[in-house]
Amino acid sequence: MHTPAGFVAGHVLPAVLPVHAHVFAFRGGKLAVAGTDAAPSIPTLAESTSAALCGPLFMLGTLDGVPCVAQTLRDDAPDPPGLHLTGLRALFFLLPQPLLATAARAFQIVEFDRTHRHCGRCGAPTRDKPDERAKQCSACGHVVFPRVSPAMMALVTRGREILLARAHRFPPGMFSALAGFVEPGETVEDCIVREVREEVGLEVGELAYFASQSWSFPHSLMIAFTAEYAGGEIRCDDAEIAEARWFAADAMPPLPPSVSIARRLIDETAARLRTA
Ligand SMILES: [Zn+2]
């Protein structure tokens, strides 16, 4: 996901929300949508107000001038009339990208609200800070911000070959680039060198930034690089990696879906190597 061209972020709710504002209401990880399963739409405020919506509204910003707000549905509330709850992943090819990206942003905001209602330091209730996207403890003043967890992805190349791996959790037959979370004290570059070494036992160099992608499940920022093989033999970390192999750039195995940055990274690198 990336910020849509027409999106302007903001956290201050306008005094009056227009009835055509987009409302991104979640219960658990599921989004309340209008329309049908095959043609879902994001409800407007007019479509939402009759619903059993609860909890505060969080301003996300405007999309093409239309205010966008996020809201958490109470766990015990009935399904909002006229709306149905659906997982974000099921909406990938059904909602326009700008609305999908805004929904993913909304999910991270309501998750932050849901999981930071009490202070992690003293346990007292928190409240939303009026001047920024943060929560502050009502007793000790401790401030917390929405969590974003940086993760790196590395696609290792060797001549016209690409190293791809299968994690145990992947669908059968699917391969992808290596990935892992950045640890405290590491740069992204440190993380790539460590992850590749730990997961497949190889040394890499010549790291080159490719692109990044927000991934709201639940709060990752995936930062993708290519890296060149610099030594070693493949030796998989059995706890994480089921199999890792070199593939010729013109003979790729089944890959992750096209919405993922992994797929773009692999497709564009393979295309570059094929014509190199
Ligand atoms: Zn506190």
Residues whose N, C-alpha, C, O or C-beta is under 5 A from the ligand:
A	BS01	ZN	C119 R121 C122 G123 A124 C137 A139 C140 G141 H142
